[in-house]
Amino acid sequence: FSAHLRGKAHRVSGNIIYDFFMGLWLNPRLFGNFDLKFWAETRVSWIMLWLLTASAAVMQYETYGFVSSGMIFMLIAHG
């Protein structure tokens, strides 16, 4: 809620919960420099996508004894 305190909030409806879920703050920051939106949309999702692909490659190797070229491509593309 630091954007509201600093006066940088947009589309204020008066309902804090509604404004939060509808994207009141364009780039919410915590502790001054930590961009919460960037972290949640890129860092977490890309790491989880790579971990999911890597686990699928491990499962494929355990099941068939090899990793297909398509799975290798996906690992490289997500890495």
N, CA, C and O atoms as a Tinker XYZ file with bonds, in Angstrom:
   316  protein
     1  N      0.811000   -1.197000    0.000000    73     2
     2  CA     0.000000    0.000000    0.000000    64     1     3
     3  C      0.855000    1.261000    0.000000    63     2     4     5
     4  O      0.373000    2.357000    0.286000    81     3
     5  N      2.144000    1.084000   -0.329000    73     3     6
     6  CA     3.034000    2.233000   -0.322000    64     5     7
     7  C      2.722000    3.210000   -1.448000    63     6     8     9
     8  O      2.962000    4.409000   -1.300000    81     7
     9  N      2.190000    2.724000   -2.574000    73     7    10
    10  CA     1.839000    3.627000   -3.680000    64     9    11
    11  C      0.699000    4.544000   -3.268000    63    10    12    13
    12  O      0.662000    5.708000   -3.666000    81    11
    13  N     -0.218000    4.033000   -2.481000    73    11    14
    14  CA    -1.324000    4.862000   -2.008000    64    13    15
    15  C     -0.820000    5.930000   -1.044000    63    14    16    17
    16  O     -1.285000    7.069000   -1.065000    81    15
    17  N      0.132000    5.551000   -0.202000    73    15    18
    18  CA     0.691000    6.514000    0.746000    64    17    19
    19  C      1.547000    7.570000    0.048000    63    18    20    21
    20  O      1.578000    8.724000    0.476000    81    19
    21  N      2.241000    7.182000   -1.024000    73    19    22
    22  CA     3.083000    8.121000   -1.759000    64    21    23
    23  C      2.304000    8.944000   -2.773000    63    22    24    25
    24  O      2.855000    9.865000   -3.375000    81    23
    25  N      1.022000    8.622000   -2.971000    73    23    26
    26  CA     0.198000    9.368000   -3.917000    64    25    27
    27  C      0.398000    8.946000   -5.362000    63    26    28    29
    28  O      0.109000    9.718000   -6.276000    81    27
    29  N      0.893000    7.721000   -5.586000    73    27    30
    30  CA     1.123000    7.235000   -6.945000    64    29    31
    31  C      0.111000    6.169000   -7.352000    63    30    32    33
    32  O      0.360000    5.409000   -8.288000    81    31
    33  N     -0.999000    6.105000   -6.679000    73    31    34
    34  CA    -2.025000    5.115000   -6.986000    64    33    35
    35  C     -2.895000    5.610000   -8.142000    63    34    36    37
    36  O     -3.129000    6.810000   -8.287000    81    35
    37  N     -3.364000    4.683000   -8.948000    73    35    38
    38  CA    -4.214000    4.991000  -10.093000    64    37    39
    39  C     -5.548000    4.268000   -9.940000    63    38    40    41
    40  O     -5.619000    3.228000   -9.284000    81    39
    41  N     -6.590000    4.803000  -10.532000    73    39    42
    42  CA    -7.923000    4.206000  -10.548000    64    41    43
    43  C     -8.432000    3.902000   -9.142000    63    42    44    45
    44  O     -8.835000    2.772000   -8.866000    81    43
    45  N     -8.421000    4.863000   -8.277000    73    43    46
    46  CA    -8.870000    4.649000   -6.909000    64    45    47
    47  C    -10.391000    4.691000   -6.870000    63    46    48    49
    48  O    -11.006000    5.701000   -7.212000    81    47
    49  N    -11.001000    3.559000   -6.441000    73    47    50
    50  CA   -12.455000    3.485000   -6.354000    64    49    51
    51  C    -12.951000    3.730000   -4.936000    63    50    52    53
    52  O    -14.135000    3.995000   -4.728000    81    51
    53  N    -12.061000    3.645000   -3.970000    73    51    54
    54  CA   -12.454000    3.811000   -2.584000    64    53    55
    55  C    -12.488000    2.490000   -1.833000    63    54    56    57
    56  O    -12.411000    2.475000   -0.604000    81    55
    57  N    -12.602000    1.379000   -2.559000    73    55    58
    58  CA   -12.589000    0.053000   -1.958000    64    57    59
    59  C    -11.188000   -0.526000   -2.119000    63    58    60    61
    60  O    -10.761000   -0.817000   -3.237000    81    59
    61  N    -10.475000   -0.694000   -1.014000    73    59    62
    62  CA    -9.082000   -1.116000   -1.056000    64    61    63
    63  C     -8.935000   -2.511000   -1.668000    63    62    64    65
    64  O     -8.020000   -2.744000   -2.458000    81    63
    65  N     -9.815000   -3.425000   -1.314000    73    63    66
    66  CA    -9.723000   -4.792000   -1.827000    64    65    67
    67  C     -9.979000   -4.826000   -3.329000    63    66    68    69
    68  O     -9.254000   -5.498000   -4.063000    81    67
    69  N    -10.996000   -4.114000   -3.794000    73    67    70
    70  CA   -11.298000   -4.059000   -5.225000    64    69    71
    71  C    -10.142000   -3.433000   -6.004000    63    70    72    73
    72  O     -9.740000   -3.942000   -7.050000    81    71
    73  N     -9.613000   -2.327000   -5.484000    73    71    74
    74  CA    -8.503000   -1.656000   -6.158000    64    73    75
    75  C     -7.268000   -2.550000   -6.237000    63    74    76    77
    76  O     -6.552000   -2.534000   -7.238000    81    75
    77  N     -7.015000   -3.332000   -5.177000    73    75    78
    78  CA    -5.851000   -4.222000   -5.167000    64    77    79
    79  C     -5.976000   -5.289000   -6.246000    63    78    80    81
    80  O     -5.027000   -5.513000   -6.997000    81    79
    81  N     -7.124000   -5.952000   -6.339000    73    79    82
    82  CA    -7.286000   -7.034000   -7.301000    64    81    83
    83  C     -7.497000   -6.549000   -8.727000    63    82    84    85
    84  O     -7.281000   -7.316000   -9.665000    81    83
    85  N     -7.904000   -5.327000   -8.919000    73    83    86
    86  CA    -8.072000   -4.784000  -10.261000    64    85    87
    87  C     -6.806000   -4.095000  -10.765000    63    86    88    89
    88  O     -6.792000   -3.572000  -11.879000    81    87
    89  N     -5.755000   -4.088000   -9.970000    73    87    90
    90  CA    -4.479000   -3.540000  -10.425000    64    89    91
    91  C     -4.350000   -2.059000  -10.162000    63    90    92    93
    92  O     -4.049000   -1.291000  -11.076000    81    91
    93  N     -4.572000   -1.650000   -8.942000    73    91    94
    94  CA    -4.482000   -0.247000   -8.585000    64    93    95
    95  C     -3.088000    0.307000   -8.826000    63    94    96    97
    96  O     -2.942000    1.418000   -9.337000    81    95
    97  N     -2.070000   -0.447000   -8.466000    73    95    98
    98  CA    -0.700000    0.029000   -8.579000    64    97    99
    99  C     -0.050000   -0.558000   -9.815000    63    98   100   101
   100  O     -0.127000   -1.765000  -10.046000    81    99
   101  N      0.586000    0.277000  -10.605000    73    99   102
   102  CA     1.219000   -0.199000  -11.823000    64   101   103
   103  C      2.482000   -1.005000  -11.528000    63   102   104   105
   104  O      2.691000   -2.064000  -12.120000    81   103
   105  N      3.311000   -0.523000  -10.635000    73   103   106
   106  CA     4.529000   -1.220000  -10.241000    64   105   107
   107  C      4.685000   -1.127000   -8.728000    63   106   108   109
   108  O      5.412000   -0.265000   -8.233000    81   107
   109  N      4.009000   -2.010000   -7.984000    73   107   110
   110  CA     4.113000   -1.946000   -6.528000    64   109   111
   111  C      5.515000   -2.333000   -6.061000    63   110   112   113
   112  O      6.102000   -3.299000   -6.550000    81   111
   113  N      6.030000   -1.580000   -5.128000    73   111   114
   114  CA     7.371000   -1.835000   -4.610000    64   113   115
   115  C      7.314000   -2.032000   -3.098000    63   114   116   117
   116  O      6.567000   -1.366000   -2.381000    81   115
   117  N      8.131000   -2.970000   -2.653000    73   115   118
   118  CA     8.278000   -3.226000   -1.232000    64   117   119
   119  C      9.701000   -2.867000   -0.834000    63   118   120   121
   120  O     10.639000   -3.116000   -1.592000    81   119
   121  N      9.862000   -2.305000    0.305000    73   119   122
   122  CA    11.167000   -1.948000    0.857000    64   121   123
   123  C     11.955000   -1.021000   -0.052000    63   122   124   125
   124  O     13.185000   -1.043000   -0.028000    81   123
   125  N     11.289000   -0.220000   -0.840000    73   123   126
   126  CA    11.957000    0.769000   -1.665000    64   125   127
   127  C     12.306000    0.318000   -3.070000    63   126   128   129
   128  O     11.901000    0.966000   -4.035000    81   127
   129  N     13.048000   -0.779000   -3.216000    73   127   130
   130  CA    13.537000   -1.190000   -4.541000    64   129   131
   131  C     12.977000   -2.509000   -5.040000    63   130   132   133
   132  O     13.170000   -2.829000   -6.213000    81   131
   133  N     12.303000   -3.282000   -4.224000    73   131   134
   134  CA    11.825000   -4.605000   -4.597000    64   133   135
   135  C     10.511000   -4.477000   -5.361000    63   134   136   137
   136  O      9.477000   -4.158000   -4.774000    81   135
   137  N     10.552000   -4.729000   -6.680000    73   135   138
   138  CA     9.383000   -4.612000   -7.540000    64   137   139
   139  C      8.568000   -5.902000   -7.444000    63   138   140   141
   140  O      8.949000   -6.922000   -8.018000    81   139
   141  N      7.466000   -5.858000   -6.733000    73   139   142
   142  CA     6.650000   -7.034000   -6.466000    64   141   143
   143  C      6.026000   -7.597000   -7.740000    63   142   144   145
   144  O      5.983000   -8.815000   -7.911000    81   143
   145  N      5.548000   -6.750000   -8.626000    73   143   146
   146  CA     4.902000   -7.200000   -9.855000    64   145   147
   147  C      5.899000   -7.915000  -10.768000    63   146   148   149
   148  O      5.584000   -8.971000  -11.316000    81   147
   149  N      7.073000   -7.364000  -10.935000    73   147   150
   150  CA     8.102000   -7.990000  -11.765000    64   149   151
   151  C      8.495000   -9.343000  -11.196000    63   150   152   153
   152  O      8.638000  -10.310000  -11.944000    81   151
   153  N      8.669000   -9.422000   -9.898000    73   151   154
   154  CA     9.067000  -10.662000   -9.250000    64   153   155
   155  C      8.000000  -11.738000   -9.415000    63   154   156   157
   156  O      8.318000  -12.882000   -9.739000    81   155
   157  N      6.745000  -11.381000   -9.194000    73   155   158
   158  CA     5.668000  -12.365000   -9.257000    64   157   159
   159  C      5.379000  -12.826000  -10.682000    63   158   160   161
   160  O      5.044000  -13.991000  -10.896000    81   159
   161  N      5.503000  -11.934000  -11.651000    73   159   162
   162  CA     5.142000  -12.291000  -13.021000    64   161   163
   163  C      6.261000  -12.939000  -13.806000    63   162   164   165
   164  O      5.992000  -13.690000  -14.744000    81   163
   165  N      7.509000  -12.674000  -13.454000    73   163   166
   166  CA     8.596000  -13.225000  -14.251000    64   165   167
   167  C      9.450000  -14.214000  -13.479000    63   166   168   169
   168  O      9.632000  -15.349000  -13.919000    81   167
   169  N      9.961000  -13.812000  -12.373000    73   167   170
   170  CA    10.905000  -14.669000  -11.659000    64   169   171
   171  C     10.261000  -15.980000  -11.229000    63   170   172   173
   172  O     10.774000  -17.053000  -11.547000    81   171
   173  N      9.167000  -15.910000  -10.525000    73   171   174
   174  CA     8.536000  -17.114000   -9.988000    64   173   175
   175  C      7.998000  -17.995000  -11.105000    63   174   176   177
   176  O      8.222000  -19.206000  -11.093000    81   175
   177  N      7.299000  -17.418000  -12.060000    73   175   178
   178  CA     6.678000  -18.228000  -13.103000    64   177   179
   179  C      7.709000  -18.880000  -14.025000    63   178   180   181
   180  O      7.520000  -20.028000  -14.427000    81   179
   181  N      8.786000  -18.186000  -14.367000    73   179   182
   182  CA     9.790000  -18.786000  -15.243000    64   181   183
   183  C     10.569000  -19.886000  -14.536000    63   182   184   185
   184  O     10.910000  -20.895000  -15.152000    81   183
   185  N     10.852000  -19.706000  -13.265000    73   183   186
   186  CA    11.545000  -20.745000  -12.511000    64   185   187
   187  C     10.657000  -21.971000  -12.375000    63   186   188   189
   188  O     11.129000  -23.097000  -12.535000    81   187
   189  N      9.383000  -21.769000  -12.082000    73   187   190
   190  CA     8.458000  -22.896000  -11.966000    64   189   191
   191  C      8.282000  -23.605000  -13.305000    63   190   192   193
   192  O      8.174000  -24.831000  -13.333000    81   191
   193  N      8.251000  -22.874000  -14.406000    73   191   194
   194  CA     8.132000  -23.482000  -15.726000    64   193   195
   195  C      9.345000  -24.351000  -16.023000    63   194   196   197
   196  O      9.200000  -25.461000  -16.535000    81   195
   197  N     10.548000  -23.856000  -15.704000    73   195   198
   198  CA    11.741000  -24.648000  -15.949000    64   197   199
   199  C     11.769000  -25.880000  -15.054000    63   198   200   201
   200  O     12.143000  -26.959000  -15.514000    81   199
   201  N     11.386000  -25.747000  -13.794000    73   199   202
   202  CA    11.359000  -26.900000  -12.897000    64   201   203
   203  C     10.343000  -27.947000  -13.361000    63   202   204   205
   204  O     10.607000  -29.146000  -13.265000    81   203
   205  N      9.209000  -27.515000  -13.854000    73   203   206
   206  CA     8.210000  -28.442000  -14.382000    64   205   207
   207  C      8.747000  -29.176000  -15.606000    63   206   208   209
   208  O      8.556000  -30.385000  -15.733000    81   207
   209  N      9.412000  -28.463000  -16.502000    73   207   210
   210  CA     9.991000  -29.088000  -17.690000    64   209   211
   211  C     11.115000  -30.044000  -17.307000    63   210   212   213
   212  O     11.220000  -31.132000  -17.874000    81   211
   213  N     11.945000  -29.657000  -16.363000    73   211   214
   214  CA    13.036000  -30.530000  -15.923000    64   213   215
   215  C     12.499000  -31.794000  -15.262000    63   214   216   217
   216  O     13.043000  -32.879000  -15.468000    81   215
   217  N     11.446000  -31.666000  -14.478000    73   215   218
   218  CA    10.870000  -32.856000  -13.851000    64   217   219
   219  C     10.235000  -33.768000  -14.891000    63   218   220   221
   220  O     10.265000  -34.990000  -14.740000    81   219
   221  N      9.660000  -33.195000  -15.943000    73   219   222
   222  CA     9.114000  -34.014000  -17.024000    64   221   223
   223  C     10.236000  -34.751000  -17.754000    63   222   224   225
   224  O     10.056000  -35.901000  -18.157000    81   223
   225  N     11.385000  -34.108000  -17.930000    73   223   226
   226  CA    12.523000  -34.757000  -18.573000    64   225   227
   227  C     13.057000  -35.902000  -17.715000    63   226   228   229
   228  O     13.414000  -36.959000  -18.237000    81   227
   229  N     13.112000  -35.695000  -16.409000    73   227   230
   230  CA    13.556000  -36.756000  -15.505000    64   229   231
   231  C     12.579000  -37.925000  -15.552000    63   230   232   233
   232  O     12.998000  -39.082000  -15.602000    81   231
   233  N     11.297000  -37.635000  -15.537000    73   231   234
   234  CA    10.290000  -38.696000  -15.612000    64   233   235
   235  C     10.389000  -39.448000  -16.939000    63   234   236   237
   236  O     10.254000  -40.671000  -16.973000    81   235
   237  N     10.620000  -38.728000  -18.016000    73   235   238
   238  CA    10.771000  -39.375000  -19.321000    64   237   239
   239  C     12.004000  -40.283000  -19.332000    63   238   240   241
   240  O     11.958000  -41.388000  -19.872000    81   239
   241  N     13.092000  -39.821000  -18.744000    73   239   242
   242  CA    14.301000  -40.633000  -18.679000    64   241   243
   243  C     14.090000  -41.883000  -17.830000    63   242   244   245
   244  O     14.537000  -42.969000  -18.197000    81   243
   245  N     13.404000  -41.729000  -16.687000    73   243   246
   246  CA    13.143000  -42.880000  -15.824000    64   245   247
   247  C     12.205000  -43.885000  -16.493000    63   246   248   249
   248  O     12.346000  -45.091000  -16.288000    81   247
   249  N     11.262000  -43.408000  -17.279000    73   247   250
   250  CA    10.287000  -44.282000  -17.918000    64   249   251
   251  C     10.855000  -44.979000  -19.153000    63   250   252   253
   252  O     10.699000  -46.190000  -19.307000    81   251
   253  N     11.514000  -44.220000  -20.035000    73   251   254
   254  CA    11.950000  -44.752000  -21.325000    64   253   255
   255  C     13.452000  -44.988000  -21.433000    63   254   256   257
   256  O     13.908000  -45.666000  -22.354000    81   255
   257  N     14.224000  -44.434000  -20.499000    73   255   258
   258  CA    15.667000  -44.624000  -20.540000    64   257   259
   259  C     16.407000  -43.615000  -21.399000    63   258   260   261
   260  O     17.628000  -43.699000  -21.531000    81   259
   261  N     15.698000  -42.667000  -21.984000    73   259   262
   262  CA    16.333000  -41.613000  -22.775000    64   261   263
   263  C     15.442000  -40.371000  -22.732000    63   262   264   265
   264  O     14.271000  -40.439000  -22.358000    81   263
   265  N     16.016000  -39.253000  -23.119000    73   263   266
   266  CA    15.269000  -37.992000  -23.196000    64   265   267
   267  C     15.137000  -37.640000  -24.667000    63   266   268   269
   268  O     16.135000  -37.576000  -25.385000    81   267
   269  N     13.921000  -37.414000  -25.115000    73   267   270
   270  CA    13.669000  -37.151000  -26.537000    64   269   271
   271  C     14.230000  -35.793000  -26.958000    63   270   272   273
   272  O     14.506000  -34.928000  -26.127000    81   271
   273  N     14.387000  -35.637000  -28.252000    73   271   274
   274  CA    14.911000  -34.371000  -28.777000    64   273   275
   275  C     13.945000  -33.217000  -28.518000    63   274   276   277
   276  O     14.376000  -32.083000  -28.309000    81   275
   277  N     12.662000  -33.496000  -28.530000    73   275   278
   278  CA    11.683000  -32.456000  -28.216000    64   277   279
   279  C     11.788000  -31.969000  -26.779000    63   278   280   281
   280  O     11.656000  -30.777000  -26.500000    81   279
   281  N     12.028000  -32.910000  -25.870000    73   279   282
   282  CA    12.190000  -32.542000  -24.468000    64   281   283
   283  C     13.490000  -31.771000  -24.259000    63   282   284   285
   284  O     13.522000  -30.830000  -23.467000    81   283
   285  N     14.539000  -32.144000  -24.940000    73   283   286
   286  CA    15.791000  -31.395000  -24.854000    64   285   287
   287  C     15.596000  -29.972000  -25.366000    63   286   288   289
   288  O     16.094000  -29.012000  -24.778000    81   287
   289  N     14.869000  -29.853000  -26.462000    73   287   290
   290  CA    14.571000  -28.518000  -26.995000    64   289   291
   291  C     13.802000  -27.681000  -25.971000    63   290   292   293
   292  O     14.106000  -26.505000  -25.772000    81   291
   293  N     12.809000  -28.288000  -25.326000    73   291   294
   294  CA    12.020000  -27.547000  -24.334000    64   293   295
   295  C     12.880000  -27.131000  -23.139000    63   294   296   297
   296  O     12.709000  -26.036000  -22.603000    81   295
   297  N     13.799000  -27.998000  -22.725000    73   295   298
   298  CA    14.702000  -27.632000  -21.623000    64   297   299
   299  C     15.580000  -26.450000  -21.999000    63   298   300   301
   300  O     15.776000  -25.533000  -21.201000    81   299
   301  N     16.105000  -26.475000  -23.216000    73   299   302
   302  CA    16.950000  -25.361000  -23.671000    64   301   303
   303  C     16.121000  -24.092000  -23.839000    63   302   304   305
   304  O     16.567000  -23.004000  -23.475000    81   303
   305  N     14.917000  -24.231000  -24.389000    73   303   306
   306  CA    14.064000  -23.059000  -24.607000    64   305   307
   307  C     13.616000  -22.426000  -23.296000    63   306   308   309
   308  O     13.512000  -21.203000  -23.199000    81   307
   309  N     13.352000  -23.244000  -22.299000    73   307   310
   310  CA    12.908000  -22.702000  -21.010000    64   309   311
   311  C     14.061000  -22.299000  -20.125000    63   310   312   313
   312  O     13.859000  -21.584000  -19.144000    81   311
   313  N     15.255000  -22.733000  -20.439000    73   311   314
   314  CA    16.430000  -22.435000  -19.617000    64   313   315
   315  C     17.033000  -21.151000  -20.021000    63   314   316
   316  O     18.035000  -20.729000  -19.443000    81   315
